[in-house]
Amino acid sequence: MGLLTASISAQASFIVDTKIGQALLGNSSDATELAAIESASGISDLTLDFKTSAFTVLQNPGTTDQWYIDITPNAPGYFLLKFGIGGTSATADTFFFQNLNDLTKLVWSNSQVQFLTGGDCGAHNQNACNTGRLSHYNLYNSGTPPTQDVDPIPEPASVLLLGMGLLGWMGFFRRQSKSALTA
């Protein structure tokens, strides 16, 4: 068990997703949640891809204040987290995010969700572990792909083809220079 714990704690943490808004929606319908995330994202053609209340919340490795859920598919998009806020001082229960980082993970921090997910879930801190407040999450996609400022990475085949072309030109010019010397 000690080796398993050591290997998990040595794993790199996942990048926290970008929070784009929050709202107090109470007992809301899918249509209400869709309208709220469209407003927060500024995108009017979002569609609900997936909604579930069956999931496991895990602590982001190497952190004490970040959480994640493994998901599929691994495509950029948007998601919302809906929490129960009874007995808390939270002013919002629904939090909206853009997922552009670890696309198979929904990752957030305690501060992004008004501390509705708690601290360490270890044996000595059960009162702070309140990930059970998370009611459900929804995944949304848009007909308009999100923009990123990322330089394109050339495909390996393109780089190989370029390299072979350069070698061919070098061989051609060497042969031409040898022919000129012997003539």
Buried (B, 14 or more C-beta within 10 A) or exposed (E): EEEEEEEEEEEEBBBBBBBBBBBEBEEBEEEBBBBBBBBBBEBEEBEBBBBEEEBEBBBBBEBEBBBBBEBEEEEBBBBBBBBBBEEBEBEBBBBBBBBBEBBBBBBBBBEBBBBBBBBBBEEEEEEBBBBEBBBBBBBBBBEEEBEEEEEEEEEEEEEEEEEEEEEEEEEEEEEEEEEEEEE
